[in-house]
Amino acid sequence: MKQSDSLFSMALKPGIHWLFAFIPITLFLENSHASAPMIFFSAALSIIPIARLISTSTENLATYTGDAVGGLLNATFGNLPELIIAFVALKAGLHEMVLASIAGAILANLLLALGVSFLVGGLKFHYQEYNSTSIRMYSSMMMIAVLSLTVPSAFNRFFGSTGFTEAENSLNIYLSIALLAAYGLYLVFMLKTHPDFFKSESSSHEEEHENRWSLPKAIGFLVFASVLAAFMSEILVGAAEETGEVMGMSSIFIGLVFLAVIGGAAESISAIVMASKNKVDLSIGIALGSSIQIALFIAPLLVLVSLFVGPEQMNLTFNRALIGALFLGVILAAMISGDGRSNWYKGIQLILVYFILGMMFYFIPETAT
């Protein structure tokens, strides 16, 4: 027990590792059939130290791989809870909630995680510089992804059908394959042919490299924390819907905010911690890289998985409000962060837009969405 405690103490800052106690508390509450809000908030607290452990592991891995690959690794492991959450929802046939959680995860990374990162980093440093070339690449990829997601939505509204036709189902399958291919080529571009486009603007951190973890230790902690995050996120989702109903929230709002923010807590906290350490390129790589991965990899993958899981095929037919919010999020994030220099007020701007969009979805009636 002492060895386990020492490992977590090394991985986490003092005052945080004790939150791991909420893992058994959450399991006890769930098995004792406690109220949904109690389970929800207990599971949410348990995810905080898990997300911090993912952040620390990724930070150490980045000293071996560089910021671009480090951000990709964090986005991949951080999105694992969202993928498992969506898989569980697919089995239950909750397609609307899955689509809302996909859009919410993209918006949470583009606006909330990036905004809080700029805010925290800007309060500590007068300004922070980062690679503007990588921002333009991330932004263009996100715009292509959002444009692609509008195609099946427009197709559905053009024919005005309540159900999905065979042509519409085929369109979504072929579009999903195209998006997965685009994401594969994006990885080749980022990691193989043009890694200089994503090179960090900050100086090297030799003093941190001296105390870095070994590669097996960093990978081991990252895998362990990701599995824990996925497990606790699944419990949290089970309580989120009932919690939202008790609080009078629509299923769209639950997926857009609750599932997206809590499911993506790992990469969001990682991005914020990196910005506070002036590793803003890694912070941006985590936040925007996660958004790209959700739009170009997770969303089309779920369409293909739905062919084998759940009652019927899920199509990428987002409602008008979600599509509009995605376009606004991509455009504003590109405008605010495109000059290669951040400050605390840019963070305020991004956070403000996120809360405005959140208020809109909170007050939109269930029937309208």
N, C-alpha and C positions, 0 to 999 in steps of 0.2 A: 504493500500500500504506500509506503514511504517513497519507493522508487517511482511509482506512478505519479504521486503528488509532485515529486521533484521535476519529472518530465514536463508536466503541465505548467509548473511554475517557471521553468525555463522558456517554455513556448509562449506564455501569456504574461502580460504585465500584472504586477500585484494588484489585487482588488477585482480581477476579472475572472480568474480561474474558478472561484467559488460558485459561480453561476452554473457550472456543470452539475451542481446538486439539483437543478431543476429538471434534469433528464429523468432520474428516478421519480421525482415528484410528479412529473407529467404522466409517466407510466402508471403511477398509483392512482392519479385522478381519473385517467381514462378507464382503468380496470374497475374502479369503484363507481363508475357512471356519474361522475360529478357534472356540474353544469358546464355547458359549452364555453361560456366566457372564461371560466376558471382554467379549463384545459387550454384554451387558445392563448391566453396571456402567459401561462406557465411554459408552454411550448415556445412562444416567442422569446422569452427570457433565456431559454436553454440554447437558442440558436446564436445568441450574441457571442459567447465564448468560442463556439464552434466556428463562426465566421472569422473571429480574430485569429484562431489557429490556422485556418486556411490562408489568411493574409500573411501571417508570419512565415508559413511554409513556402508560399509563392515568392515572398521577398527574398528568401534564401536561395530558392531555385533561380531567380532572376540574376543572381550574381554569377551563375554558371552559364545561363542561356542568353542573357541580354534582356532589355526591357520589352522588345516586341514579342519574343517567345514567352517571356514571363507573364505578360498581359494575356496572351492567348491561353496559357495554361490555367491562369486564374479564372478567366471567363469560362473555360470548358468545365472545370470542376465546380465553379460557382453556379453554373446553369444546370448541373445535375439534379438538384432538388426540383427545379421548374420542370425538367423533363419527366421526372418520376410523378410529380403532381399531375401533369397533363396526361400521362399514361393512365393513371388511376381514374381521372375524370373521363377519359375516352371510354374505358370499360363500362362506366356508368351511363354513357351517352350524353354527358353534359357538354355538348359542343359549344354552346354559346359562352359558357364560363371559360372553356379552354381558349377560345378566340380572344375573349376579354383579357385573360391572363397573359397571352402573347403580346397583345398591344400594350398592356400595362407594364410588362417587363421591359419592353423597348423604351417606353416613355420614362420609366423610373431610372433607367440607366442614362438616357440622353439628357434628362433635365434634373432629376433629383440627385442622383449619385454624382454626376459631373458638377452640378451646382454646389452641393455641400463640399465637394473636394476643392473647388475654387475658393469657396468661402473660408474653409479651415486653413488652406494654404495661404490665402491672402491675408488672414489675420496674423499669421506668423511671419510671413515675408511680405515686403512691400509690393513686389510683383514676382511672378514666376514665368520663366521662358520655357517653351517647348517647341518641338518640331512641327512647324506649320504645314509642311508637306504631308505628313502623316494625317493631319486633321482633314486636309482636302481630300485625301484618299478615303478616309473613313466616311466623310460626308457624302461623297459621290456614291460609294457603295450603299449607304443607307438610303439615298434617294432612289437608286435603282431598285432596291428591295421593296420600298414602299410603293413605287410605281407598279411593280410586279404584283403586289398584294391587291391593288385596286382592280386588276383585270378580272379575276373571277367574281368580285363584288359587282362590278359594272355589268358583267355578262348576266348575272342573276337578275339584276334590276331591269335590264333591257328587255328580257323576255317576260318579266313580271310573274314568274312561276313561284308558287308556294313551296313546291318540292324541288328536287334536283333532277334534271333530265340526264339522259345518258351522255349527251354531248358535253354538258356542264361537268359531269364527273370525270370524263376523259380529259377535259381541259385542265382540271385541277391536278390530275395525275401527271400529265406531261409538263405542266408548269412546275410542279414540285421537283421533277427530275432535272429540269433546266436550272432551277435555283440551287440544287445540290451540286450540280456541275460547276456553276458559277462560284460557289463557296470553295470548292476544291481548287479551282484555278486561282482564287484569291489567296489561298494558303501557299500555293506554289510561288506566287508573285511576292508575298510578304516574307517567306522564309528562305526561298531559293534564289530567285532571279534578281530581286530588287530589295534586299534587306536594308540597304542604305537609306531608303525612303522613310524607314521607321526608326532610324538611329536616334538615340537620346541626345538632346541638346545639353544636358547637364554633364558635369565632370564625373569622372569615375570615383568610386567610393572605396579606395584601397583600405582605409581603416576598418570598414565594415566587413571587407572580404577576409580579414584576418580572423574574425570571430564567427564566420559563417558556419552553418551546419554542414555536415557531410551530405553528399548527394543522396545516398540511400535514406538517411534520416529525414531529409526534407521531403522526399517522395513518399516515404512511409507515413509521415504526419499528414501530408496532403490527402492521400488516399483515405486514411482513417477518418479525418475530419469531414471529408466529402460524403462518406457513407453515413456518418452520424447526422450530417445536415439533411441528407435525403430522407433518412428515417424519421427525424423529428418534424420535418416539413410535411410529411404525409399525415402525421397525427394532427398537425396544426390545421391542415386543409379540412380534415374531417370535422373539426370544430368551427371552422371559419364560416361556413354557410349558415349554420344554426345561430352563431353569434351575430352575423349580419342581419338575420331575420328578427332576432330579438331587438336589435337596435334600429330596425326599420330601413334597412339598406337593400337595394336591388341586387340581383345576381351579377349584373354587369359591373356594378361598383365593387362588389366583393372580389370578383376576378381581377378587375383593373387595379385595385389598390391593395387589398389584403393579401391575396395570393401572390401578386407580382412583387410587392415590396418585401414581404417576409420571405418568400421563396428565393428572391435575389439578394437577400441580406449579406450573403457571403462576399460576393464580388463588390457590392456597394461599400461595405465597411473596408474592404481591402483597398479600394480606390481612394477612400478618404484618408486612410492611414498613410498610403504612399504620398499623397499630396502634402500631408503634414510634415513629411520627411524630405520635402522638396524633390521628390521623384515624380514629377508631374507627368512626364512622358509615360511612365509605367501606369500611373493613375488613369490617364486618358486611354491607354491601350486596354485597360481592364473595362472601363465604362463603355466606350464606344465599340470595342471589340466584342463585348458581350451582346450589345444590341445587334451587331451584324450577324453574330452567330445565331441568335434567336430568329432573326428574320430570314436568313438564307439557309440555315441548317435545321434548327428545331422545328420551325413551322412546317416546312415541306416534309420533313421526316414524319411528323405526326399525321399528315395526310396519308402517307403510304402505310404507316402502322395501322391506321384506322381501317384499312382494307381487311385486316386480320383480327383486329380487336374492336369490340363494341358492336352495337346493333347495326350501324350503317356507316358509310364513308363520311368522313368529315371534310368539308370544303372550306377554302379560305374566303368565305363570304362575310366580310366585316361590314357592320352597319355604317351609315354615313358619318355619324359622330366619331366613331373610332378612326375611320380613314382620315377625316379632317384633323383630328388630334395628332395622328402620326405625321401628317404632312407639316403641320405647324411645329411639332417638336423637332423634326429633322432640319427644317429651314432655320429656325431660331437658334438651335445648337450650332449650326454651321456659321451663322452670322456672328454670334457672340464669341465663339472660340477660334475663328478663322485667322486671326492676326498673329498667333504664336506667342501671346503674352496674356497671362491671367491676373486677376486681382479679386479682392473680396466682393466688390460690387457686381462683377459679372456673375459670381455665384448667386447673389441675391436675385438677379434678373432671371436666371434659369429656374431657381426654386419658386419664384413668384408665378412664372408661367405654369409650372407643374401644379401648384395649388389652385390656380384659376381653372385649369382643365379638370382637376379633381372635383371642384365645386360644381362645375357644369354637369358632370356625370352623377354626382350625388343628387341633384335636383331634377334630373331627367326622369320622368316616370318609367316604370318597367315596360309599359305597353308601347311607349314611344321608341324604345331601343330594340 
